[in-house]
């Protein structure tokens, strides 16, 4: 019977040799895997020098796993089990003293993670380094650069799907286009070393239009794109840069090379519509319609685009809203058949129809149409697309008209479609939102103290953008002139307001014609300012012109017509004709209540005007009740400190003085003065009117205080004198 050899300590040598044998195999296996890992990288470098990004990431993951396997095998000897050490002489002697220390793995404590072995940390480091190597320029397998196809077609469909935006509740303007959100996603993978054409599209998506033009010229010189594509893309860049006349010239240059493309003619028409040159758009649309019947290629999409733009042009040139509604509905049916019900053209058409219903002030479900357009646009384009933001702005105007100012502000607080990139901060697509912010500031009441007025700041910023990016006679210039006139009217700067209102009327007449529905509101606004300047005869003539246009365009029960009757009533009050004033104001009240309901700020203003005509004991009581109702309406919609509330309180105090209710009159006057001193400029005539009412209160009360009355009257006269000097 054979005996096993014993070492000097009496331990069998076979287990020891077995442990050493196993450790050597582990080292050999680790070296073999390491060699295989290196061979893996070298082979891929020569066999697959470029792959798509997903494939490259998978290959990198395989390399990292092989590297980690090598590390695990190479470090396993340090973790030999205690059982192997026990069978060696070294283990017998040293294990008793040091075995536990040697077998126990070294640990480190990491905050938040607890104790982690150094071996695990080393493996993690190997994984990160091996995988990260494939993300560097020295990677064995490069990522194949993405290929960008011809984008003239998708960009054309985006540009012809023009959408109307409501700058207020009585006008509509075509929203300037912005690079779509999908373009940013498509071009974000291209790096600075890409070809000129992809870089041009990346610059377009980022709003760097000058660089996009330069790269397109390089792409054409390097024959990356052909001449027709270069002309079309250059024109499309000009469209997104809001340089619409230049875009029209670019499309004409493209049509000189390819005159049989109906989508090119549609894009040319869209450029003229965006520029406000509606007469120039009509021949382009006629050419597109003629070609749609001759060419089979893409004819359905071109026909849908043509019908959509024709409905937009009909709205811009409209004299009869019923015909425009019919045109819009026919365009939507064509779009649904050609491109389906969830296409951007359908979303744009639904938005435009809803805008039309807002302008007509008809209960035809404008809110539902906006919601449908919002749903389709969000699904087709994403929630951050500029078109989705345009629909939100329009929905905010609808909520503004309904006196739901908080809801309107919430809609504006959502993404606006204009990227935060500084390149877009001067893009004209911001104008609609800025104008609506000014409207909400005015409606909700705000301190109107000179240049710090937030409404004035918003309109001024919008005008600065328009002057930098748009032609002087662009439709937005007319809108912003009217908005600035309204803000100046709030500040009682009637001379400046009149200048801006006159400019708004001139531009509206030039762009849309003297009989267009938009002219009615411009004429009425000018008439209201004329009344404040005591130019009563001229103001009455403007009201008469506005009434004829409004009745022909909207019928007899439209808010614009109510605005005109309210202006006429105030002119009659100023001229001392209460009966005529009461008739006009009563008609305005009836229209407002029929369209808006009884709790709307427009109704409150007319109630205040009617209450000011109250005479006799019974009439005074009814007048005070009307004032109280009007104040309640304003407080619910605009808060406790709106300047119109102060005006209503002053009127109510005047009736309370006539009733000899001096305590109540004093309360009303004190509150009115508090509001006006906080919310109005120091030289505002309304503040002087309240002080005059206070002087009347001092004279009428028991006992009277003629000295206090004289002091208050003098303060009022001083305010009016400073106002006359300021308003020149």
C-alpha positions in Angstrom: 0.0 0.0 0.0 1.5 3.3 -1.1 1.9 6.1 1.3 1.5 9.7 0.5 4.5 11.9 0.9 4.4 14.2 3.9 5.9 17.6 4.1 8.0 18.5 7.2 4.9 19.6 9.0 3.1 16.3 8.5 0.8 17.5 5.8 0.1 15.6 2.7 1.7 17.2 -0.4 -1.1 16.2 -2.9 -3.7 18.8 -1.9 -1.0 21.5 -1.9 0.1 20.5 -5.4 -3.6 20.5 -6.4 -4.1 24.1 -5.2 -1.0 25.3 -7.0 -2.1 23.4 -10.1 -5.5 25.1 -10.0 -4.1 28.6 -9.5 -1.8 28.2 -12.5 -4.8 27.2 -14.7 -6.7 30.2 -13.5 -3.8 32.5 -14.5 -3.5 30.7 -17.8 -7.3 31.1 -18.4 -7.1 34.8 -17.5 -4.3 35.3 -20.0 -6.2 33.4 -22.7 -9.3 35.6 -22.1 -7.2 38.7 -22.2 -5.7 37.7 -25.5 -9.2 36.9 -26.8 -10.4 40.4 -25.7 -7.5 42.1 -27.5 -8.1 39.9 -30.6 -11.8 40.8 -30.4 -11.0 44.5 -30.6 -8.4 44.1 -33.4 -10.6 41.9 -35.5 -13.5 44.3 -35.2 -11.3 47.2 -36.1 -10.4 45.6 -39.5 -13.7 43.7 -40.2 -16.2 46.3 -39.1 -14.6 49.8 -39.1 -18.0 51.5 -39.0 -21.4 50.4 -37.8 -24.6 52.1 -36.8 -24.7 53.6 -33.3 -26.8 50.7 -31.8 -24.5 48.1 -33.2 -21.4 49.9 -31.9 -22.9 50.2 -28.4 -23.6 46.4 -28.4 -20.0 45.6 -29.5 -18.7 47.9 -26.8 -20.8 46.1 -24.2 -19.3 42.7 -25.4 -15.8 44.1 -25.1 -16.4 45.4 -21.6 -17.8 42.1 -20.4 -14.7 40.3 -21.7 -12.5 42.7 -19.9 -14.4 42.2 -16.7 -14.1 38.4 -17.1 -10.3 38.8 -17.5 -10.2 40.9 -14.3 -12.3 38.4 -12.3 -10.1 35.4 -13.4 -6.8 37.3 -12.7 -7.9 38.4 -9.2 -9.5 35.1 -8.1 -6.2 33.7 -6.6 -6.3 36.4 -4.0 -9.7 35.0 -3.0 -8.7 31.3 -2.6 -10.9 29.5 -0.2 -9.7 28.7 3.3 -10.1 25.1 2.6 -7.2 25.1 0.0 -5.0 27.0 2.3 -5.6 24.6 5.1 -4.0 21.8 3.1 -0.8 23.6 2.6 2.2 23.8 5.0 1.9 27.6 4.7 -1.7 27.4 5.6 -1.1 25.1 8.6 1.4 27.5 10.1 0.4 30.9 8.9 -3.3 30.2 8.7 -3.5 29.9 12.4 -2.1 33.4 12.8 -2.9 35.1 9.5 -5.5 32.9 7.7 -8.5 35.0 8.6 -6.8 38.3 7.7 -5.7 36.9 4.3 -9.0 35.2 3.4 -11.1 38.2 4.4 -11.6 40.5 1.5 -10.4 44.1 1.9 -13.4 46.4 2.2 -14.0 50.2 1.9 -16.9 52.2 3.2 -18.7 54.5 0.7 -21.3 56.9 2.1 -24.8 55.9 1.0 -23.6 52.5 -0.2 -22.1 50.9 2.9 -19.1 48.5 2.8 -17.9 47.4 -0.7 -15.0 45.2 -1.6 -12.1 46.6 -3.4 -12.4 43.7 -5.9 -15.9 44.8 -6.8 -14.8 48.4 -7.2 -12.0 47.3 -9.4 -14.3 45.3 -11.6 -16.6 48.3 -11.9 -13.7 50.5 -12.9 -12.6 48.0 -15.6 -16.1 47.9 -16.9 -16.3 51.7 -17.2 -12.9 52.2 -18.7 -13.3 49.4 -21.2 -16.7 50.6 -22.2 -15.7 54.3 -22.2 -12.9 53.6 -24.6 -15.4 52.9 -27.3 -16.9 56.3 -26.8 -13.6 58.1 -27.5 -12.1 59.0 -30.9 -9.7 56.1 -30.5 -12.5 53.5 -30.5 -11.7 50.4 -32.6 -15.1 50.6 -34.3 -16.4 54.0 -35.3 -20.1 55.0 -35.4 -21.3 55.3 -38.9 -22.3 58.9 -39.5 -26.1 59.2 -39.9 -27.5 59.9 -43.3 -29.9 62.8 -43.8 -32.4 62.4 -46.6 -34.0 65.2 -48.6 -36.1 67.3 -46.2 -37.6 69.6 -48.8 -40.8 67.6 -48.8 -41.4 67.4 -45.0 -40.5 71.0 -44.6 -42.8 72.0 -47.4 -45.7 70.2 -45.7 -44.9 72.0 -42.4 -44.8 75.4 -44.1 -48.0 75.1 -46.1 -49.9 74.1 -42.9 -50.2 77.8 -41.9 -52.1 78.6 -38.8 -54.0 81.6 -37.7 -53.3 83.1 -34.3 -55.5 85.5 -32.3 -53.6 88.6 -31.1 -56.9 89.7 -29.5 -60.5 88.6 -29.7 -61.3 90.7 -32.8 -58.4 90.2 -35.2 -56.4 87.2 -36.6 -52.9 87.0 -38.1 -51.0 84.2 -39.7 -48.5 82.9 -37.2 -44.9 83.0 -38.6 -43.5 79.5 -38.9 -40.8 78.1 -36.7 -38.5 75.1 -37.3 -40.5 72.1 -36.3 -39.6 70.0 -33.2 -39.0 66.9 -35.3 -36.2 68.7 -37.2 -34.3 69.2 -33.9 -34.6 65.5 -33.1 -33.5 64.5 -36.6 -30.4 66.7 -36.7 -29.1 66.4 -33.1 -26.9 63.4 -33.9 -24.8 65.3 -36.4 -21.4 66.6 -35.1 -19.4 69.6 -36.3 -17.4 67.4 -38.7 -20.5 66.3 -40.6 -21.1 67.2 -44.2 -22.4 70.7 -45.1 -26.0 69.7 -45.8 -26.7 68.1 -42.4 -25.0 71.0 -40.7 -27.2 73.4 -42.6 -30.3 71.6 -41.3 -28.9 71.5 -37.8 -28.3 75.2 -37.9 -31.9 75.7 -39.2 -33.3 73.7 -36.3 -31.2 75.8 -33.8 -32.4 79.1 -35.3 -28.9 80.1 -36.8 -30.3 81.0 -40.1 -27.2 82.8 -41.4 -25.1 79.7 -40.8 -27.8 77.6 -42.5 -27.6 79.7 -45.6 -23.8 79.4 -45.7 -23.8 75.7 -45.3 -26.4 75.3 -48.0 -24.2 77.2 -50.4 -21.3 74.8 -49.5 -23.5 71.8 -49.9 -24.5 73.0 -53.4 -20.9 73.7 -54.3 -19.8 70.3 -53.1 -22.7 68.7 -55.0 -24.2 67.2 -51.9 -27.6 68.6 -53.1 -28.7 69.5 -56.6 -29.5 73.0 -57.7 -33.4 72.8 -57.4 -33.1 71.4 -53.9 -30.6 74.1 -52.9 -33.0 76.8 -54.1 -36.0 75.3 -52.3 -34.1 74.8 -49.1 -32.8 78.3 -49.2 -36.3 79.6 -49.6 -37.5 77.4 -46.7 -34.7 78.8 -44.5 -35.9 82.3 -45.3 -39.5 81.3 -44.4 -38.4 80.1 -40.9 -36.3 83.3 -40.6 -39.5 85.3 -41.2 -37.9 86.9 -44.3 -40.9 86.3 -46.4 -40.2 88.5 -49.5 -36.8 86.9 -49.7 -38.5 83.5 -49.4 -40.8 84.4 -52.3 -37.8 85.3 -54.5 -36.2 82.0 -53.6 -39.3 80.0 -54.5 -39.5 81.9 -57.8 -35.9 80.9 -58.5 -36.7 77.2 -57.7 -39.8 77.4 -60.0 -37.6 78.6 -62.8 -35.9 75.2 -62.6 -39.0 73.1 -61.8 -42.2 74.9 -62.7 -44.4 71.9 -62.7 -44.3 71.2 -59.0 -47.6 72.3 -57.3 -46.1 72.2 -53.8 -43.6 74.8 -54.8 -46.4 77.0 -56.0 -48.2 76.4 -52.7 -45.1 77.4 -50.7 -44.8 80.6 -52.8 -48.4 81.4 -51.9 -47.7 80.7 -48.3 -44.8 83.1 -48.4 -47.0 85.9 -49.8 -49.7 85.2 -47.2 -47.2 85.4 -44.4 -45.9 88.7 -45.8 -49.5 90.1 -45.9 -49.5 90.4 -49.7 -52.7 88.6 -50.3 -53.2 89.7 -53.9 -49.8 88.2 -54.8 -50.8 84.8 -53.3 -53.9 84.3 -55.4 -52.1 83.7 -58.8 -49.7 81.2 -57.1 -52.6 79.2 -55.7 -54.4 79.3 -59.1 -51.2 77.8 -60.7 -51.0 75.2 -57.9 -54.6 74.2 -58.4 -54.1 73.9 -62.2 -51.1 71.6 -61.8 -52.8 69.4 -59.2 -55.2 68.2 -61.9 -52.3 67.5 -64.3 -49.7 65.7 -62.2 -50.4 62.4 -60.5 -47.3 62.4 -58.3 -48.1 63.8 -54.8 -51.3 65.4 -56.3 -53.4 64.5 -53.3 -51.1 66.2 -50.8 -50.6 69.2 -53.0 -54.4 69.5 -53.5 -54.9 69.4 -49.7 -52.3 72.1 -49.2 -53.8 74.2 -52.0 -57.3 74.0 -50.5 -56.0 74.8 -47.0 -54.2 77.9 -48.2 -57.2 79.0 -50.3 -59.3 78.9 -47.1 -56.7 80.9 -45.3 -56.6 83.5 -48.2 -60.4 83.7 -48.2 -60.3 84.5 -44.5 -57.7 87.2 -45.0 -59.7 88.8 -47.8 -63.2 88.0 -46.3 -66.2 90.2 -46.6 -68.7 87.5 -45.9 -67.9 85.1 -43.0 -70.5 82.5 -44.2 -68.5 82.0 -47.4 -65.3 81.7 -45.4 -66.8 79.0 -43.1 -67.8 77.0 -46.2 -64.3 77.3 -47.7 -62.7 76.2 -44.4 -65.0 73.2 -44.0 -64.4 72.1 -47.7 -60.6 72.4 -47.1 -60.8 70.1 -44.0 -62.7 67.4 -45.9 -60.1 67.5 -48.7 -57.3 67.3 -46.1 -58.8 64.3 -44.4 -59.2 62.4 -47.6 -55.7 63.2 -48.8 -53.5 62.9 -45.7 -55.8 61.3 -43.0 -57.4 62.7 -39.9 -54.3 62.9 -37.8 -52.1 65.1 -40.0 -50.7 68.5 -39.3 -52.9 70.0 -42.1 -56.0 68.8 -40.4 -54.8 70.2 -37.1 -54.1 73.6 -38.7 -57.5 73.6 -40.4 -59.3 72.9 -37.2 -57.4 75.7 -35.5 -58.3 78.1 -38.2 -62.0 77.2 -38.2 -62.0 77.7 -34.4 -60.4 81.1 -34.9 -63.1 82.0 -37.3 -65.8 81.1 -34.8 -64.1 83.3 -32.2 -64.1 86.2 -34.6 -67.7 85.7 -35.4 -68.6 85.3 -31.7 -70.9 82.4 -32.5 -71.6 79.5 -30.2 -70.2 76.9 -32.6 -67.9 75.0 -30.3 -64.7 77.0 -30.8 -63.3 75.5 -27.6 -63.9 72.0 -28.8 -62.3 72.7 -32.2 -59.2 74.1 -30.4 -59.1 70.9 -28.2 -59.3 68.7 -31.3 -56.6 70.6 -33.0 -54.5 70.4 -29.8 -54.9 66.7 -29.6 -54.0 66.0 -33.2 -51.1 68.4 -33.1 -49.7 66.9 -29.9 -50.0 63.3 -31.3 -48.5 64.2 -34.7 -45.8 66.7 -33.7 -45.2 66.3 -30.0 -46.2 68.6 -27.1 -43.4 71.0 -27.6 -44.0 71.8 -31.2 -44.6 75.4 -32.1 -48.0 74.7 -33.7 -49.2 73.2 -30.5 -48.1 76.3 -28.7 -50.0 78.4 -31.2 -53.3 76.5 -30.5 -52.7 77.1 -26.7 -52.4 80.8 -27.3 -55.6 80.9 -29.3 -57.3 78.9 -26.5 -56.0 81.5 -24.0 -57.6 84.3 -26.0 -60.9 82.4 -25.9 -60.6 82.1 -22.1 -59.7 85.8 -22.0 -62.9 86.7 -23.8 -64.8 84.6 -21.3 -63.1 86.6 -18.5 -61.4 83.4 -17.2 -58.1 85.2 -16.8 -56.5 82.7 -14.5 -57.1 79.9 -17.1 -55.7 82.0 -19.8 -52.6 82.7 -17.8 -52.2 79.0 -17.1 -52.3 78.2 -20.8 -49.6 80.9 -21.4 -47.4 79.4 -18.7 -47.1 76.1 -20.6 -44.4 75.6 -23.2 -44.6 78.4 -25.8 -43.1 76.6 -28.8 -40.2 79.0 -28.9 -37.0 77.3 -27.7 -35.1 79.0 -24.9 -32.0 79.3 -27.2 -31.1 83.0 -27.5 -31.3 82.7 -31.3 -35.1 82.5 -31.0 -35.7 85.3 -28.6 -36.2 87.8 -31.5 -38.3 85.4 -33.5 -41.7 86.9 -34.5 -43.5 83.8 -33.2 -43.1 85.4 -29.7 -45.1 88.4 -30.7 -48.5 86.7 -30.2 -47.7 85.6 -26.7 -46.3 89.0 -25.7 -49.3 90.7 -27.0 -51.6 88.4 -25.0 -49.6 88.9 -21.9 -50.2 92.7 -22.3 -53.9 92.0 -22.7 -54.1 89.9 -19.5 -52.2 92.6 -17.6 -54.7 95.2 -18.6 -57.7 93.0 -18.0 -56.5 91.9 -14.5 -55.4 95.4 -13.4 -51.8 96.4 -12.7 -49.9 99.4 -11.6 -49.8 101.6 -14.7 -47.0 103.9 -13.7 -45.1 105.0 -16.8 -42.4 102.8 -18.2 -42.7 100.2 -15.4 -46.1 99.1 -16.6 -45.8 95.4 -17.5 -48.3 95.7 -20.3 -46.3 98.5 -21.9 -43.1 96.5 -21.5 -44.7 93.5 -23.2 -46.0 95.5 -26.2 -42.7 97.4 -26.5 -40.8 94.1 -26.6 -43.2 92.8 -29.2 -42.8 95.9 -31.3 -39.0 95.7 -31.1 -39.1 92.1 -32.4 -41.5 93.1 -35.2 -39.3 96.0 -36.3 -36.2 93.8 -36.4 -37.7 90.8 -38.2 -40.7 92.0 -40.2 -41.6 94.5 -42.9 -42.9 97.9 -41.6 -46.3 97.2 -43.2 -46.7 93.6 -41.9 -50.1 92.7 -40.3 -48.4 92.4 -36.9 -47.5 96.1 -37.2 -51.2 97.0 -37.4 -52.0 94.7 -34.4 -49.2 96.1 -32.2 -50.1 99.7 -33.0 -53.6 99.1 -31.8 -52.3 97.4 -28.6 -49.9 100.2 -27.9 -52.8 102.7 -28.4 -54.8 100.8 -25.8 -52.0 100.9 -23.3 -51.5 104.6 -23.8 -55.2 105.1 -23.3 -54.9 103.4 -19.9 -52.1 105.9 -19.1 -54.3 108.8 -20.2 -51.7 109.7 -22.9 -54.5 110.3 -25.4 -52.3 112.1 -28.0 -49.9 109.2 -28.3 -52.8 106.8 -28.2 -54.4 108.7 -31.1 -51.3 108.5 -33.2 -51.0 104.7 -32.7 -54.7 104.2 -33.3 -54.4 106.2 -36.6 -51.4 104.1 -37.6 -53.3 100.9 -36.9 -56.2 102.1 -39.0 -53.9 103.1 -41.9 -52.2 99.7 -41.9 -55.5 97.7 -41.5 -56.9 99.6 -44.5 -53.8 99.0 -46.6 -53.5 95.3 -45.7 -57.1 94.2 -45.6 -59.1 96.9 -47.3 -61.5 99.7 -46.1 -64.5 97.4 -45.7 -62.8 94.5 -44.0 -64.3 93.4 -40.6 -61.1 94.2 -38.8 -61.6 97.9 -39.7 -64.7 98.2 -37.5 -62.7 97.7 -34.2 -59.9 100.0 -35.4 -62.4 102.8 -36.2 -64.2 102.3 -32.9 -61.0 102.5 -31.0 -60.0 105.7 -32.7 -63.5 107.1 -32.0 -63.2 106.3 -28.3 -59.9 108.1 -28.1 -61.4 111.1 -29.9 -64.1 111.2 -27.3 -61.6 111.4 -24.5 -59.9 114.3 -26.4 -63.4 116.0 -26.7 -63.3 115.7 -30.5 -67.0 114.6 -30.4 -68.0 115.3 -34.0 -65.1 113.4 -35.6 -65.6 110.6 -33.1 -69.3 110.3 -34.0 -68.4 110.0 -37.7 -65.9 107.2 -37.0 -68.6 105.4 -35.0 -71.0 105.6 -37.8 -68.4 104.1 -40.3 -67.6 101.3 -37.8 -71.2 100.5 -37.3 -71.9 100.0 -41.0 -68.9 97.7 -41.4 -69.8 95.7 -38.3 -73.4 95.2 -39.2 -72.5 94.1 -42.7 -69.8 91.8 -41.5 -71.1 90.3 -38.3 -74.9 91.0 -38.1 -76.7 92.9 -35.4 -75.5 90.9 -32.3 -71.8 90.9 -32.2 -69.4 92.2 -29.5 -67.7 94.6 -31.9 -71.1 96.2 -32.6 -71.6 96.3 -28.8 -68.3 98.1 -28.4 -69.4 100.6 -31.0 -72.7 101.3 -29.2 -70.9 101.6 -25.9 -68.6 104.2 -27.4 -71.6 106.1 -28.9 -73.3 106.1 -25.5 -70.3 107.6 -23.8 -70.0 110.2 -26.5 -73.7 111.2 -25.9 -73.0 111.3 -22.1 -70.1 113.7 -22.6 -72.3 115.9 -24.8 -75.1 116.0 -22.3 -77.6 113.9 -24.2 -78.7 111.2 -21.7 -81.7 109.8 -23.6 -79.6 109.0 -26.7 -76.9 107.7 -24.5 -79.3 105.4 -22.7 -80.6 103.9 -25.9 -77.1 103.1 -27.2 -75.8 101.8 -23.9 -78.9 99.6 -23.4 -78.3 98.0 -26.8 -74.6 97.4 -26.0 -75.6 95.8 -22.7 -78.1 93.5 -24.4 -75.5 92.3 -26.9 -72.8 91.8 -24.3 -75.2 89.7 -22.1 -76.3 87.6 -25.0 -72.8 86.8 -26.1 -70.8 86.8 -22.8 -73.4 86.3 -20.1 -74.3 88.7 -17.4 -71.0 88.5 -15.4 -68.5 89.9 -17.8 -66.3 93.0 -17.4 -67.8 94.5 -20.6 -71.3 94.2 -19.0 -70.0 95.8 -15.8 -68.6 98.9 -17.7 -71.9 99.4 -19.5 -73.9 99.0 -16.2 -71.7 101.7 -14.7 -72.3 104.0 -17.7 -76.1 103.4 -17.4 -76.0 104.0 -13.6 -74.4 107.4 -14.1 -77.6 108.5 -15.9 -79.8 107.8 -12.9 -82.0 110.6 -11.6 -84.8 110.9 -9.0 -85.1 109.0 -5.7 -86.1 105.7 -7.4 -83.5 106.1 -10.1 -80.8 106.8 -7.7 -81.5 103.6 -5.8 -81.5 101.6 -9.0 -78.3 103.3 -10.1 -76.5 102.4 -6.8 -77.7 98.8 -7.2 -76.3 98.8 -10.7 -73.0 100.1 -9.5 -72.9 97.5 -6.7 -73.6 94.8 -9.3 -70.9 96.1 -11.6 -68.4 96.2 -8.8 -69.2 92.7 -7.8 -68.7 91.5 -11.4 -65.3 93.2 -11.7 -64.1 91.9 -8.3 -64.9 88.3 -9.3 -63.1 88.5 -12.7 -60.3 91.0 -12.1 -59.7 91.2 -8.3 -60.1 93.9 -5.7 -57.9 96.6 -7.1 -58.7 97.1 -10.8 -58.9 100.8 -11.9 -62.4 100.2 -13.3 -63.5 99.3 -9.8 -62.3 102.7 -8.6 -64.2 104.4 -11.5 -67.4 102.5 -10.5 -66.9 103.4 -6.8 -66.5 107.1 -7.7 -69.7 107.0 -9.7 -71.6 105.2 -6.9 -70.3 107.8 -4.3 -71.7 110.6 -6.5 -75.2 109.0 -6.3 -74.8 108.4 -2.6 -74.0 112.0 -2.0 -77.2 113.0 -3.8 -79.0 110.6 -1.5 -77.2 112.2 1.4 -75.7 108.9 2.5 -72.4 110.6 3.3 -70.9 107.8 5.4 -71.3 105.3 2.6 -70.1 107.9 0.0 -66.9 108.5 2.1 -66.2 104.8 2.2 -66.6 104.5 -1.5 -64.4 107.5 -2.2 -61.7 106.4 0.2 -61.5 103.0 -1.5 -61.5 104.6 -4.9 -58.6 106.9 -4.1 -56.6 104.0 -2.5 -56.9 102.0 -5.7 -56.2 104.9 -8.1 -53.1 106.1 -6.2 -51.8 102.6 -6.3 -52.8 101.6 -9.9 -52.9 104.8 -12.0 -50.3 107.3 -13.0 -50.2 110.4 -10.7 -51.6 112.7 -13.4 -54.5 110.5 -14.5 -57.9 112.3 -15.1 -59.8 109.6 -13.2 -57.9 110.5 -10.1 -58.8 114.1 -10.6 -62.5 113.1 -11.0 -62.5 111.2 -7.7 -61.0 114.2 -6.0 -63.7 116.5 -7.4 -66.3 114.0 -6.1 -64.6 114.3 -2.7 -64.8 118.1 -2.9 -68.5 117.7 -3.6 -68.8 115.5 -0.5 -67.1 118.1 1.7 -69.5 120.7 0.4 -72.6 118.6 0.8 -71.9 116.9 4.2 -73.2 118.2 7.5 -71.5 120.3 8.6 -69.8 121.3 5.3 -66.1 121.8 5.1 -65.5 124.4 2.4 -61.8 124.7 3.1 -61.3 121.0 2.7 -63.4 121.1 -0.5 -61.4 123.9 -1.9 -58.2 122.1 -1.2 -59.4 118.9 -2.8 -60.7 120.8 -5.8 -57.3 122.6 -6.2 -55.5 119.2 -6.1 -57.8 118.0 -8.9 -57.2 121.0 -11.0 -53.5 120.7 -10.5 -53.6 117.0 -11.7 -55.6 118.0 -14.8 -53.2 120.8 -15.6 -50.2 118.5 -15.3 -52.1 116.0 -17.5 -52.8 118.5 -20.2 -49.1 119.5 -20.2 -48.0 115.8 -20.3 -50.6 114.8 -23.0 -49.2 116.7 -25.9 
